[in-house]
Amino acid sequence: MTPAVTFAKRQKLAFELLEYQHDANASSYGMEAVEKLQLPAESVFKTLVVETDQGQLVVAIIPVSEKLSLKLIAKAAKAKKAVMADPEKVQRTTGYVLGGVSPLGQKKRLPTFIDSSAEQQAKVYVSAGRRGLEIGIAPQDLKKSLNAGFSALIA
């Protein structure tokens, strides 16, 4: 049981848990989930953490096949600039290892923005807190449980 699954249960969220055998040599954790679980790429989202020029860590949830626009996440976070956060800082703050960072159940709740493309999906899949484990959830439930906002985030 990961903190993400515990969080989802505590929040009484309707969710689906999917597991697959993670390959340590996979070049993209998100695309590995798409392939092994045979899910549409537009419904599988990755969780990225950026640091703004104000020193704030912010979570961006975007489709695995897309690239995060640092300008757009900075704008959403009301900052001038953003850069990808230091991996060690991400692990310390969220409690998760890279490739298994879940937006749910992080050690410290961070401001979170979900790419607006999620609103077109009946269900989105995000990491459930470890490589090889995905959680499927309605985008509105994800937004509400994280006190997140929908915003255009992809380049």
C-alpha positions in Angstrom: 0.0 0.0 0.0 1.5 3.3 -1.0 0.7 6.7 0.5 -1.2 7.6 -2.8 -3.6 4.6 -2.4 -4.0 5.4 1.3 -4.8 9.0 0.5 -7.4 7.9 -2.2 -9.1 5.6 0.3 -9.1 8.2 3.0 -10.7 10.8 0.6 -13.2 8.1 -0.4 -12.3 8.6 -4.0 -13.6 6.2 -6.7 -10.4 4.8 -8.2 -9.0 1.9 -10.1 -5.6 0.4 -9.4 -3.5 -1.1 -12.2 -0.2 -2.9 -11.8 2.4 -4.0 -14.3 5.9 -5.4 -14.2 8.2 -2.4 -14.4 11.3 -2.8 -16.6 14.3 -1.0 -15.1 15.6 -0.4 -18.6 12.4 1.5 -19.7 13.4 4.8 -21.3 10.0 6.5 -20.3 8.1 5.4 -17.3 4.9 6.9 -18.6 5.1 5.4 -22.0 5.9 2.1 -20.4 2.6 2.3 -18.5 0.7 3.1 -21.7 2.2 0.1 -23.5 2.0 -2.5 -20.7 -1.5 -1.5 -19.6 -2.7 -0.9 -23.2 -4.1 2.5 -22.3 -4.6 5.5 -24.6 -1.6 7.8 -24.2 -3.8 10.8 -23.8 -5.3 9.4 -20.6 -2.0 8.6 -18.9 -0.4 11.5 -17.1 3.0 12.1 -15.5 3.6 14.1 -12.4 6.4 16.6 -12.7 7.8 19.0 -10.0 9.2 22.4 -10.9 10.7 25.1 -8.8 9.7 28.7 -9.4 11.9 31.8 -9.3 10.3 32.4 -5.9 11.7 29.2 -4.6 8.3 27.4 -4.5 7.9 23.8 -5.6 4.9 23.3 -7.8 3.4 20.1 -9.3 2.4 19.8 -13.0 0.3 16.9 -14.2 0.5 16.4 -18.0 0.0 13.7 -20.6 3.0 11.3 -20.7 3.4 11.9 -24.5 3.7 15.7 -24.0 6.4 18.1 -22.9 5.8 20.6 -20.1 6.0 24.3 -21.0 8.0 25.9 -18.2 6.6 29.3 -19.2 3.0 28.0 -18.9 3.6 26.3 -15.5 5.3 29.5 -14.2 2.3 31.6 -15.4 -0.1 29.2 -13.7 1.9 29.4 -10.5 2.0 33.2 -10.8 5.7 33.3 -11.1 8.1 34.7 -13.8 10.1 31.5 -14.3 10.2 27.8 -13.5 12.8 25.1 -13.8 12.6 21.4 -13.2 13.2 20.8 -9.5 16.3 19.0 -8.2 15.5 15.3 -8.1 16.7 14.9 -4.5 14.6 17.9 -3.4 11.6 16.2 -5.2 12.2 13.0 -3.3 12.6 14.7 0.1 9.5 16.8 -0.4 7.1 14.3 -2.0 8.3 11.1 -0.4 8.4 9.4 -3.8 11.2 8.4 -6.1 11.4 9.8 -9.7 9.3 7.7 -12.1 7.0 6.9 -9.2 6.0 10.4 -8.0 2.3 10.5 -7.4 0.3 13.7 -7.1 -1.7 11.9 -4.3 -0.4 11.4 -0.8 2.8 13.5 -1.0 4.6 14.2 2.3 4.1 17.9 1.7 1.1 19.1 -0.3 2.3 21.3 -3.1 0.4 23.7 -5.3 -0.8 21.5 -8.2 -1.9 22.2 -11.8 -3.4 19.7 -14.1 -3.2 20.1 -17.9 -6.5 21.2 -19.2 -6.5 18.2 -21.7 -7.5 16.0 -18.7 -10.9 17.6 -18.7 -11.7 15.7 -21.9 -11.0 12.3 -20.3 -13.5 10.2 -18.4 -10.6 8.9 -16.3 -6.9 9.8 -16.1 -4.2 7.5 -14.9 -1.4 8.8 -12.7 1.4 7.1 -10.7 0.1 5.4 -7.6 3.4 6.0 -5.8 5.8 3.5 -7.3 7.0 2.4 -10.7 4.6 -0.2 -12.1 1.5 1.0 -10.2 -1.0 3.4 -11.7 -4.2 4.8 -10.3 -7.2 5.6 -12.5 -9.4 8.5 -11.3 -11.9 11.0 -12.7 -10.1 14.2 -13.5 -12.6 16.3 -11.5 -12.0 14.0 -8.4 -8.2 14.4 -8.9 -8.6 18.2 -9.1 -10.9 18.4 -6.0 -8.8 16.1 -3.8 -5.6 18.0 -4.5 -7.3 21.5 -4.5 -5.7 21.8 -7.9 -6.5 23.9 -11.0 -6.8 23.0 -14.7 -4.5 25.0 -16.9 -2.8 24.8 -20.3 0.6 23.4 -19.5 2.0 21.7 -22.6 4.3 23.2 -25.2 
